[in-house]
Amino acid sequence: QVEEELKAAWSQQAGQLREMGRRERLLRSDLQRAGQQLESFKTQVMQVCSPSAAGSTGKSVTEQQVIEKVRQISDENQQSHEREKNLQKELSSRLAKEKEVSADIEVFKNSLQKFQ
Protein backbone atom coordinates (compact mmCIF):
# COMPACT_ATOMS: atom_id res chain seq x y z
CA GLN A 1 0.00 0.00 0.00
CA VAL A 2 2.84 2.39 0.85
CA GLU A 3 4.48 1.53 -2.45
CA GLU A 4 1.28 2.36 -4.33
CA GLU A 5 0.95 5.65 -2.44
CA LEU A 6 4.54 6.49 -3.36
CA LYS A 7 3.87 5.62 -7.00
CA ALA A 8 0.75 7.80 -7.00
CA ALA A 9 2.66 10.65 -5.36
CA TRP A 10 5.50 10.15 -7.84
CA SER A 11 3.05 10.16 -10.73
CA GLN A 12 1.41 13.31 -9.42
CA GLN A 13 4.80 15.01 -9.02
CA ALA A 14 5.82 13.96 -12.54
CA GLY A 15 2.56 15.41 -13.90
CA GLN A 16 3.16 18.66 -12.06
CA LEU A 17 6.71 18.83 -13.41
CA ARG A 18 5.47 18.25 -16.97
CA GLU A 19 2.88 21.00 -16.50
CA MET A 20 5.53 23.36 -15.13
CA GLY A 21 7.75 22.55 -18.13
CA ARG A 22 4.89 23.26 -20.52
CA ARG A 23 4.18 26.58 -18.82
CA GLU A 24 7.86 27.50 -18.91
CA ARG A 25 8.00 26.82 -22.67
CA LEU A 26 4.90 28.95 -23.20
CA LEU A 27 6.37 31.78 -21.12
CA ARG A 28 9.66 31.62 -23.01
CA SER A 29 7.77 31.70 -26.30
CA ASP A 30 5.71 34.70 -25.10
CA LEU A 31 8.85 36.46 -23.91
CA GLN A 32 10.58 35.89 -27.24
CA ARG A 33 7.54 37.15 -29.15
CA ALA A 34 7.36 40.24 -26.88
CA GLY A 35 11.05 40.93 -27.53
CA GLN A 36 10.50 40.71 -31.27
CA GLN A 37 7.51 43.03 -31.03
CA LEU A 38 9.59 45.53 -29.01
CA GLU A 39 12.36 45.49 -31.63
CA SER A 40 9.81 45.97 -34.37
CA PHE A 41 8.19 48.85 -32.46
CA LYS A 42 11.54 50.54 -31.83
CA THR A 43 12.42 50.25 -35.51
CA GLN A 44 9.04 51.66 -36.53
CA VAL A 45 9.44 54.58 -34.12
CA MET A 46 12.87 55.36 -35.49
CA GLN A 47 11.65 55.05 -39.09
CA VAL A 48 8.91 57.56 -38.37
CA CYS A 49 11.21 59.86 -36.40
CA SER A 50 14.26 59.60 -38.60
CA PRO A 51 13.91 57.36 -41.69
CA SER A 52 17.61 57.57 -42.53
CA ALA A 53 18.67 56.41 -39.03
CA ALA A 54 16.58 53.25 -38.81
CA GLY A 55 16.72 50.13 -40.83
CA SER A 56 19.31 51.39 -43.28
CA THR A 57 22.28 49.91 -41.45
CA GLY A 58 20.60 46.64 -40.52
CA LYS A 59 21.56 47.13 -36.87
CA SER A 60 18.93 46.93 -34.18
CA VAL A 61 17.84 50.18 -32.64
CA THR A 62 18.60 50.68 -28.96
CA GLU A 63 16.04 51.90 -26.47
CA GLN A 64 18.30 54.86 -25.72
CA GLN A 65 18.24 55.89 -29.39
CA VAL A 66 14.45 55.72 -29.42
CA ILE A 67 14.21 57.68 -26.15
CA GLU A 68 16.60 60.35 -27.42
CA LYS A 69 14.74 60.70 -30.72
CA VAL A 70 11.35 60.95 -29.00
CA ARG A 71 12.81 63.51 -26.55
CA GLN A 72 14.25 65.51 -29.45
CA ILE A 73 10.89 65.52 -31.25
CA SER A 74 9.13 66.52 -28.05
CA ASP A 75 11.58 69.40 -27.52
CA GLU A 76 11.13 70.55 -31.12
CA ASN A 77 7.37 70.38 -30.69
CA GLN A 78 7.56 72.49 -27.51
CA GLN A 79 9.76 75.06 -29.26
CA SER A 80 7.32 75.17 -32.15
CA HIS A 81 4.44 75.84 -29.76
CA GLU A 82 6.42 78.63 -28.11
CA ARG A 83 7.20 80.21 -31.48
CA GLU A 84 3.54 79.96 -32.46
CA LYS A 85 2.50 81.62 -29.19
CA ASN A 86 5.01 84.44 -29.69
CA LEU A 87 3.86 84.98 -33.28
CA GLN A 88 0.24 85.10 -32.11
CA LYS A 89 1.18 87.77 -29.55
CA GLU A 90 3.07 89.74 -32.17
CA LEU A 91 0.16 89.47 -34.60
CA SER A 92 -2.32 90.63 -31.95
CA SER A 93 -0.05 93.55 -31.10
CA ARG A 94 0.27 94.57 -34.75
CA LEU A 95 -3.49 94.29 -35.29
CA ALA A 96 -4.10 96.48 -32.26
CA LYS A 97 -1.59 99.02 -33.53
CA GLU A 98 -3.19 98.92 -36.99
CA LYS A 99 -6.61 99.63 -35.47
CA GLU A 100 -5.13 102.50 -33.50
CA VAL A 101 -3.51 103.97 -36.63
CA SER A 102 -6.78 103.53 -38.57
CA ALA A 103 -8.65 105.37 -35.82
CA ASP A 104 -6.05 108.15 -35.87
CA ILE A 105 -6.39 108.44 -39.65
CA GLU A 106 -10.18 108.76 -39.29
CA VAL A 107 -9.76 111.51 -36.72
CA PHE A 108 -7.28 113.26 -39.03
CA LYS A 109 -9.66 112.96 -42.03
CA ASN A 110 -12.50 114.38 -39.98
CA SER A 111 -10.31 117.25 -38.83
CA LEU A 112 -9.26 118.00 -42.41
CA GLN A 113 -12.85 118.03 -43.56
CA LYS A 114 -13.76 120.45 -40.78
CA PHE A 115 -10.97 122.81 -41.83
CA GLN A 116 -12.11 122.77 -45.44
Order of alpha helices (4+ residues) and beta strands (2+ residues): alpha-alpha
